[in-house]
Amino acid sequence: MYGKASAPEYRGPLGELSVNTSLEEVLAKAVEEMRLAEQGGKSLELAHAALAAAEASRRLGRVEEAEQAWHDSFRAAERAGDRGAMAWAVWSGGTLARQRGDLALARRRLAEAAELAEQGDDIVARGYSLAGLAETGRIQGDYEAVGRLHEQLLAEARRRGEARHTVWALEGIAQMHRNTGSFDTALAMFEEAAQIARDAGDDRGRAWALRGMADVRSAQGEPERALALLTEAELLCREVQLVGALAYNHKMRGNVLYRAGRYAQAEEVYRGALAEFRAMGEPRGEALSRLGLVKAEARQGRPAASTAADLDALERALGDIGLQRAGDMIAQARAELGVPAPDAVPAP
């Protein structure tokens, strides 16, 4: 049995906020609490408030403000001598590094956060840090290394009845199944995650689960059902102001339209998603949107030489981010579009 989803990253005076509180509201309250804590010389309260400001800013796509806020949180926690609060700050910094496409830095920060959490005896911060490490590895494509960690964290979350972490772990494992072709297993796990999130009042988790369901439905040849799921997810994203999740939702809509052969519509949606990712400084989403855009344009008669040059550049960009499957992804696109690899020699 799962309880209502909680937001442990909102701490101290902000602990009353829910996972679905609008991010602008979280940010406004966090800034006010930071002001009061500074006036009162209360370092731990300042650390808590700055953490909430960092997370709200990150999720709103305001990456520079998020960077400053998590550093402020860490310095205040350090002054207070609270290793648990230090762990939460570094966790936020690691999550931000992942969002900004620096996966190696993300892993270092998240490992440091897990260690600080253990020293500070903060079980929840440690769980979030390990989850962050697992997610970073999954994004990189290191499924063998992080698959077991996902399963371990899922078992722990189920045992403690933590809805939000159960949803996160189910979605991560489902994504790995989807990427390796086990569509039925992936769909069942995404559906379970969506139901748990709905029952627990976790709009953020449900939005991501619906996106995953849409991806699988599309891959199974059900574009209209997939588009309906994405529309439902988009409404949730807008209600909570999940800028990053909304951009990935739009990128997935482009994927669904592309798979359905609706290339002009897909191109338009990919362009919109690309602009969203650029605005929030999210290089992985930007590169994936560019890939979709290149493919949609190629299907509409763009010269093969231009397509080939763009795919070469994208292979380098995705590799620089640290995605282990970048080469496979681009090779698949080349094969799909009939574009030779750079070193390929045409047959006589």
VOVEXKE-924645 format. One record per residue: x, y, z of N, C-alpha, C in turn. Coordinates in steps of 0.1 Angstrom, whole numbers, plus 5000, padded with zeros to 4 digits. Example, Ala and Ser with C-alpha at 12.3 -4.5 7.8 and 13.67 -1.06 7.14 Angstrom:
2
513249435078512349555078513249675078/512849785071513749895071512950005079/
// end
This chain:
348
500949885000500050005000500950125000/500650224991501450344990500650464996/501450545003500850675008500850774997/500550895001500551014991502051044989/502251084976503651124972504051244980/505351244985505851364992507051424984/507451544988508551614982509551644992/510451544996511451565006512451675003/512551714990513551814987512951954991/511751964995511152085001511252065016/512152125023512452095037512252225046/512352195059512152305068510852375066/510852515066509552585064508852555051/509552495042508852465029508352325028/508452255040508052115040506552095038/505752195039504352185037503952175022/504852215013504552214999504452074994/503652054984503451914978504151904965/504251784960504951754947504251834936/503051864938502251934927502152084928/502752144939502752284940503352344928/502752454922503352514910504752564913/505652544904507052574906507252724908/506452814902506652954905506252984919/505252914924504852934938505952884948/506552774944507652714952508852814952/509152874941510252964940510053094947/508853144946508553264954508653244969/508053134974508153104988509553074992/510353014984511752984987512553104988/512353204979513153324979512753404992/511453404996511053475008511653415020/511753285021512253215032513853235033/514453245021515853275021516153405027/515353505024515453635029515353635044/514353575049514053565064515153495071/515653385065516753305071518053385072/518353465061519553545061519453655072/518253715073518053825083518253765097/517753645099517853585112519153505115/520053505105521253425107521053275109/520053225103519753085104520253005092/521452945094522052885082521352755077/520752675086520152555082518852585074/518052685079516852725072517152785059/518352855058518752915045519152805035/519752695041520152585032518852515026/517852495035516652435030515952525020/515852655022515152735013515852745000/517252755000518052764988517952634980/517752524986517552394979516252394971/515252444978513952454971514052544959/514752664961514952754950515652694939/516752614942517552544932516652454924/515852364931515052264924513952334915/513352434921512252504913512852564900/514052634902514652694891515152594880/515652484885516052384876514952324867/513852294874512652244867511952344858/512152474861511652574852512552604841/513752534840514752564830515652684832/515652734844516552854847517852804853/518652754844519852674849520852764856/521052884852522052964859521652994874/520353034875519753054888519852924897/519652814891519652684898521052654903/522052684894523452664898523852744910/523452874910523752964921523052914934/521852874933521052844944521552714951/521952614944522452494950523752514957/524652604951525852644958525552714971/524552804970524152884983523652784993/522952684989522352584998523552505005/524552464997525652385002526452475012/526752595009527552675018526852705031/525552725030524752745043524652615051/524552505044524552375051525852345058/526952385051528252365056528452445069/528052565068528152655080527352595092/526152535089525352475099525952345104/526852285097527452155100526552045098/525652055089524551955087524951875074/525451755075525851675063524651635055/523551605062522351575054521951685045/521951805050521551925041522651945031/523851915034524951925024524651825013/524251705016523951605007522851644997/521851705003520751744994521151854984/522051944989522452044980523351984968/524251894972525051834961524251744952/523251684957522251604949521651694939/521251814943520651904934521651954923/522851974927523852014918524151894908/524151774912524351664904523251644894/522051664898520851654890520851764879/521351884883521451994874522551964863/523651904868524751864858524251774848/523451674852522851574842521951654833/521151744837520251814829520951904819/522151954823522952034814523851954805/523751814806524551734796525851694801/526351734813527651684818527451564827/527351444820527051324827528151284837/529351304833530551264841530451344854/530251474853530151564865528951524873/527851484867526651444874526951324883/527651224877527951104885528851134897/529851224895530751254906530051324917/529151424913528451494924527451404931/526751314923525751234930526451124939/527551084935528350984944528751064956/529151184955529551264967528351284976/527151314970525951334977525551214985/525751094979525350964986526250944998/527550984996528550965007528151065019/527851185015527551285025526251245033/525251195025524051145031524251035041/525150945037525450835046526150885059/527050975057527751035069526751115078/525751175071524751255079523551175083/523551045080522450945084521150995078/521151045066519951085059519550985049/518750895052518350775044517750825031/516850925032516150975020517051035010/517951125015518951185006519851084999/520250985007521050875001520250804990/518950774993518150704983518050794970/517850924972517651014960519051014952/520151014960521451024953521750904945/521450784951521650664944520750654932/519450694933518550704922519150794911/519650904915520250994905521450924898/522250854905523350774898522850674889/521750604893521150504884520550564872/519950674873519350744862520350794852/521450854858522550904849523150784841/523350674847523950554840522950504830/521650514833520650464823520650554811/520750684813520750784802521950754793/523150724800524350704792524250574784/523350484788523150354781523850244788/524350264800525050164807524050074815/523250004808522149924814522649814823/523649744819524149634827524549684841/525249794841525749844854524649904863/523649964857522650034866521349954867/521149854859519949774859519649714873/520749664879520649594892520249704903/520849824901520649934911519149974910/518649984898517250024896516349914903/516649794901515849684907515949694923/517149714928517349724942516549844948/516649954941515850074946514350054945/513949984935512549954933512049874945/512849764948512449674959512349754973/513349844975513349924987512150014988/511850084977510750174976509450104978/509249984973508049904975507949864989/509049824995508949785009508549895019/509050015016508750135024507450205020/506850155009505650225005505850365000/507050394994507350524989506850534974/505750594972505150604959506050664949/506550784952507350864942508550784937/509250724947510450644942510050514935/508950454939508550334932508150374917/507550484916507150534902508450554894/509350624900510650654893511350534889/511450434898512250314895511450234884/510150224885509450154875509650214861/509650344860509750414848511150394842/512150394851513550374846513750234840/513250134847513349994843512549974830/511350034830510450024818511150084806/511850194808512550264796513650174791/514350104800515450004795514749894787/513649844792512949734785512549784771/511949904771511549964758512649974748/513850024753514950044744515649924739/515349814746515949684742514849594735/513649654732512649584724511649504731/511649504745510649434752509449524755/508649544744507549644745506449614755/506049484755504949444764505349464779/506549424782507049444796507149584799/507649664790507849814792506449874794/505449844786504149904787503449874800/503649744805503049704818503649784829/504949804829505549884840505250024839/505150084827504750224826503350244831/502450144828501050154832500950144847/501750054853501750044868502250174874/503250234869503850354874502750464873/502050474862501050574860499950564870/499550444873498450414883498850454897/500050414901500650444914500750594916/501250664905501350804906500050874907/499050824900497650884901497150864915/497250744920496750714934497450804944/498750824942499550894952499451054950/498851094940498751244937500051294932/500851214924502151264919501951294904/501551414901501351454887502651444879/503751484885505051474878505351334873/505251244883505551104879504551044869/503251084870502251034861502551094847/502951214846503251274833504351204826/505451164833506551094827506050944823/505250884831504750754828503850754816/503050854814502150864803502950884790/504050954791504950974780505550844776/505950764786506550634783505550544776/504250544781503250464775502950504761/503050634758502850684745503950634735/505150634740506250594732506050444728/505650364737505450214734504350194725/503250264728502050254719502350294705/503150404703503550444690504450344683/505350284691506250184685505450054681/504350034687503449924684502449954673/502550074667501650104656500350164660/500250234672499050294676499250444678/499450524667499750664669498650754675/497450724672496350814678496250794693/496350664697496350644712497550704718/498750704712499950764717499750914718/499150974708499051124708498051164720/497051084722496051114733496751104746/497651014748498350994761499251114763/499951164752500851284753500051404756/498851414751497951534754497651534769/497251424774496951414788498251444797/499351404793500551434800500951574799/500651634787501051784786500251864795/498951834797498151914807498751904821/499151794825499851774838501051864839/501951854828503151934828502852084829/501852124822501552274823501052314836/500252224842499652264855500752284866/501752194866502852204876504052284870/503952334858505052414851506352334850/506152204845507352124843507952144829/508852244829509352294816510152174809/511052114816511752004810510951884805/510051844814509151734810508251774798/507851894798507051934786507851934773/509051974774509951974762510151834757/510351734766510451594762509151544757/508051584763506751544758506651584743/507051714740506851764726507851684717/509051654722509951574714509351434711/508751374721508051244718506951264709/506151374709505051394700505651394685/506851454684507451454671507851314667/508351234676508651094673507351014668/506251034675505050964672504551004658/504651134655504251184642505151124631/506451124634507351074624507150924621/506950844631506750704629505450684621/504450774623503250764615503350814601/504450864597504650914584504151054581/503851124592503351264591504551354593/505451364583506751424584506751574585/505851644578505751784579505351824594/504351754599503851784613505051754623/505651644620506851604629507851714629/508251764617509251864616508851994624/507652034623507152154631507252124646/506852014650506951984665508351974670/509251904662510651894665511252034666/510952124657511452264658511052334671/509852314675509352374687510152314699/510252184700510952114711512452164711/513052174699514452224699514652354705/513652444702513752584708513552574723/512752484728512452474742513752424749/514352324743515652274749516752374749/516852444738517952544738517652654748/516452694750516152794760516452754774/516452624777516752584791518052514792/518952524781520252474782520352324785/519552244777519452104779520052034766/521352004766521951964753521551824748/521151734758520751604753519451614746/518451684752517151704745517351774732/518251874732518451954720519051854709/519951774712520551684702519551584697/518751534706517651434702516651504693/516251624696515351694688515951724674/517251764674517851784661517951664652/518151544659518151424652516751394645/515651414653514351394648514051494636/514551614638514351714627515051684614/516351634616517051594604516351484597/515851384604515151274598513851314591/513151404597511851454592512151524579/513151614579513551684567514051594556/514751494559515251404549514151334542/513051294550511951224544511151314535/511351444536510651544527511551594516/512651524513513451554501514651644503/515051664516516351734518517551664512/518451734506519651674499520351574509/520751464503521351364511522651404517/523451494510524751544515524551624528/523451704528523151784540522751704552/521951594549521551504559522751434565/523651384556524851314561525751404569/525951534566526751624574526151644587/524851654588524151674601524251554610/524151434604524251314612525651294617/526651334609528051324614528151424626/527651544625527751634636527051594649/525851534646525051484658525751364665/526451274657527151164663528151214673/528851324668529951384677529251444689/528151524687527451594698526951494709/526351384704525851284714526951214721/528051184714529151124720529751214730/529851344728530451434737529651444750/528351424749527451424761527751294770/528251194763528551074771527550954768/526750964758525850854755526550744748/526550624755527250514749526650464737/525350484735524650424723524550524712/525350634712525250744702525550684688/526550604687526950544675525850454669/525250374677524150284673522950374668/522650474675521550564672521750624658/522850674656523150744643523250644632/523850524635523950424625522550374620/521650374630520250334627519550444618/519850564621519250674613519850674599/521150644598521750644584521150524576/520950414582520450294575518950324571/518250384580516850414578516650514566/517550614565517450714555518350684542/519050574543519950544531521150634530/521650684541522850774541524050694545/525150694537526350614540527050674552/527750594559528650644570529850714563/530550804571531550884565532650814558/533050694563534150614557533650504548/532350504545531850404536532250434522/532550324514532950334500531850284492/531350374483530250324474530550204466/529650114464529850004456530050044442/530949964434531150004420529949974411/
// end
